[in-house]
Amino acid sequence: MSIIVTLLVIYIISILLIFTFIYSKNKLEAEGEKISNRKVVFLSAAFSLIITAFIGLVVFAIVGSTSIVNIVFSLEISMNQLVILAISYLIYIVTLDHLIEFTLKYIVGRQLYYEIMLFLMRIMIYYIIGYVVGLNETESIIIAVGVSLIAIIVKVLFHMRSKAKHEKIMD
């Protein structure tokens, strides 16, 4: 239920922001090129739906990975805590993860060391997020390691798939 509420809030915020943007740009257009207010509302709703669907898929993927770890290790974390944890992870991934990746790549440079350091850094940050959300230390470290492992496995599989695709194209 909290996922639906979260997605609804994201949809409402994005529709308001996109509507404001399109409406203000439409006012600047010449008289013959302006679109009607109905079309502005429709475009805002359509673009917001696309954005919300993308964010929803990401949230479902993160909730799924935290749920898998929860089930495998019988942690008995409530679904509401998992959703809050997933949203917190999403906020971290969208805001700070790329900065940390860039910094580590600049400092470490080598691919294997970079991946190991990134994996350990994510475990540490996911642990802190879990602890702040209200998980105990054991649950927080297990979820942090599990989600980080799932993320690195997905990354490796994606890399292997793209490498195989590239080799197939070259043949």
TABEL-V281380 format. One record per helix or strand of 3 or more residues. SS is the DSSP state (H for helix, E for strand). FROM is the first residue (numbers start at 1). LEN is the number of residues. If there is no record, write none. Layout:
ss=SS from=FROM len=LEN
ss=SS from=FROM len=LEN
This chain:
ss=H from=2 len=27
ss=H from=31 len=3
ss=H from=37 len=36
ss=H from=79 len=17
ss=H from=97 len=12
ss=H from=111 len=23
ss=H from=137 len=34
